[in-house]
Amino acid sequence: MKSILVVGASSAIAQALIEKLEGAGAKVFSVSLTMLNRNNHTQLHYSEESISAWCDSMRRDGHELSHIYIFNGILHTESISPEKSITSFRKDAFYEVLQCNTVTPMWWLMNVTKLVPKGSESVVTLLSARIGSISDNRLGGWYSYRASKAALNMLTKTAAIEIRRTHKQCKFLLFHPGTTDSKLSKPFQKNVPEGKLFSPEFVAENLVSLSMDHSILPDCGFYDWNKKPIPF
Ligand SMILES: NC(=O)c1ccc[n+]([C@@H]2O[C@H](COP(=O)([O-])OP(=O)(O)OC[C@H]3O[C@@H](n4cnc5c(N)ncnc54)[C@H](OP(=O)(O)O)[C@@H]3O)[C@@H](O)[C@H]2O)c1
């Protein structure tokens, strides 16, 4: 196992993942808007320039990463709630969700080739959501979040085709964690059926097991916490 990068490291699932990876002896670099009390951590205000510069410095220092995990995602903020109806759609809220859930991960994908080796296996995982599946959309609602994850899926699939021309052993995983106990799901937990609200530790365990199994992953796959493929 080479070094590992976790972006959006303040996420509840990311925290559980870091603990598992470090427990298994991995060297984990982390990046977050928040200053976290751990080694190899960078507090970064995400911008195209700061992300590119951070990746340049990793390359200059000779770090090669076998796994990258990108966690960034918001569903609600103090001023944003997921839309129940099309009449609640607001451009500014949509742009804010899109910036966090889609554009910031894209800025990392733009720099992936600085970080992963050309000649050995790597996996880049992005936290998506089943709700971003266009073919699985039966319920409607949550326009901005849904669209931001659908766009994330399409952009990742497209980037994977390009990046794999030079980095043939780099695979891409769009991961749906299931409803997980975190800040993101807090306001929506009361309707979750018994046994269907997962702990971050349970999800992190399943994510490690899936993302470390390079041989079973397709070039770019969309999978749930139970290792089941989700149709795009
Ligand atoms: N929890 C669930 O039920 C569930 C279900 C399906 C999918 N997911 C996905 O899983 C991922 C992790 O979510 P979580 O449940 O662990 O939620 P969480 O604990 O609330 O984590 C929030 C994440 O969003 C990032 N973030 C917050 N504000 C941001 C901003 N303005 N710009 C960029 N990044 C920002 C944080 O990164 P920093 O550390 O940089 O602040 C962190 O990675 C998300 O992508 C989410 O969509 C979660």
The ligand as a Tripos MOL2 file, in Angstrom:
@<TRIPOS>MOLECULE
LIG
   48    52     1     0     0
SMALL
NO_CHARGES

@<TRIPOS>ATOM
      1 N1        -24.6580   10.6340    5.1660 N.am      1 LIG1
      2 C1        -25.4150   10.1240    4.2240 C.2       1 LIG1
      3 O1        -26.5090    9.6020    4.5230 O.2       1 LIG1
      4 C2        -24.9780   10.1520    2.7860 C.ar      1 LIG1
      5 C3        -25.7560    9.4730    1.8410 C.ar      1 LIG1
      6 C4        -25.3550    9.4830    0.5000 C.ar      1 LIG1
      7 C5        -24.2070   10.1530    0.1390 C.ar      1 LIG1
      8 N2        -23.4570   10.8060    1.0830 N.ar      1 LIG1
      9 C6        -22.2610   11.5320    0.6440 C.3       1 LIG1
     10 O2        -21.1610   11.1880    1.4660 O.3       1 LIG1
     11 C7        -20.2490   12.3010    1.5380 C.3       1 LIG1
     12 C8        -19.8140   12.5370    2.9740 C.3       1 LIG1
     13 O3        -20.9320   12.9460    3.7220 O.3       1 LIG1
     14 P1        -21.1000   12.7570    5.3010 P.3       1 LIG1
     15 O4        -22.3580   12.0190    5.4840 O.co2     1 LIG1
     16 O5        -19.8550   12.2300    5.9090 O.co2     1 LIG1
     17 O6        -21.3990   14.2620    5.7280 O.3       1 LIG1
     18 P2        -20.6630   15.3170    6.6380 P.3       1 LIG1
     19 O7        -20.0830   14.6900    7.8530 O.co2     1 LIG1
     20 O8        -21.6560   16.4130    6.8020 O.co2     1 LIG1
     21 O9        -19.4340   15.8160    5.6930 O.3       1 LIG1
     22 C9        -19.5490   16.9280    4.8450 C.3       1 LIG1
     23 C10       -18.4830   16.9090    3.7700 C.3       1 LIG1
     24 O10       -18.6900   18.0130    2.8860 O.3       1 LIG1
     25 C11       -17.5420   18.8600    2.8510 C.3       1 LIG1
     26 N3        -17.9590   20.2720    2.7960 N.ar      1 LIG1
     27 C12       -18.8090   20.9400    3.6370 C.ar      1 LIG1
     28 N4        -18.9500   22.2150    3.2110 N.ar      1 LIG1
     29 C13       -18.1730   22.3380    2.1000 C.ar      1 LIG1
     30 C14       -17.9110   23.4040    1.1870 C.ar      1 LIG1
     31 N5        -18.4590   24.6070    1.3400 N.pl3     1 LIG1
     32 N6        -17.0650   23.1770    0.1480 N.ar      1 LIG1
     33 C15       -16.5000   21.9540   -0.0290 C.ar      1 LIG1
     34 N7        -16.7020   20.9050    0.7960 N.ar      1 LIG1
     35 C16       -17.5300   21.0960    1.8350 C.ar      1 LIG1
     36 C17       -16.7320   18.5440    4.0950 C.3       1 LIG1
     37 O11       -15.3670   18.7330    3.7420 O.3       1 LIG1
     38 P3        -14.3210   19.5800    4.6320 P.3       1 LIG1
     39 O12       -13.7230   18.5980    5.5830 O.co2     1 LIG1
     40 O13       -13.3570   20.1180    3.6540 O.co2     1 LIG1
     41 O14       -15.1240   20.6500    5.3400 O.co2     1 LIG1
     42 C18       -17.0630   17.0390    4.2710 C.3       1 LIG1
     43 O15       -16.2350   16.2540    3.4440 O.3       1 LIG1
     44 C19       -20.9610   13.4750    0.8490 C.3       1 LIG1
     45 O16       -20.4520   13.6420   -0.4530 O.3       1 LIG1
     46 C20       -22.3980   13.0410    0.7970 C.3       1 LIG1
     47 O17       -23.1050   13.6180   -0.2930 O.3       1 LIG1
     48 C21       -23.8270   10.8110    2.3960 C.ar      1 LIG1
@<TRIPOS>BOND
     1     1     2 1
     2     2     3 2
     3     2     4 1
     4     4     5 ar
     5     4    48 ar
     6     5     6 ar
     7     6     7 ar
     8     7     8 ar
     9     8     9 1
    10     8    48 ar
    11     9    10 1
    12     9    46 1
    13    10    11 1
    14    11    12 1
    15    11    44 1
    16    12    13 1
    17    13    14 1
    18    14    15 2
    19    14    16 1
    20    14    17 1
    21    17    18 1
    22    18    19 2
    23    18    20 1
    24    18    21 1
    25    21    22 1
    26    22    23 1
    27    23    24 1
    28    23    42 1
    29    24    25 1
    30    25    26 1
    31    25    36 1
    32    26    27 ar
    33    26    35 ar
    34    27    28 ar
    35    28    29 ar
    36    29    30 ar
    37    29    35 ar
    38    30    31 1
    39    30    32 ar
    40    32    33 ar
    41    33    34 ar
    42    34    35 ar
    43    36    37 1
    44    36    42 1
    45    37    38 1
    46    38    39 2
    47    38    40 1
    48    38    41 1
    49    42    43 1
    50    44    45 1
    51    44    46 1
    52    46    47 1
@<TRIPOS>SUBSTRUCTURE
     1 LIG1         1 GROUP 0 **** ****
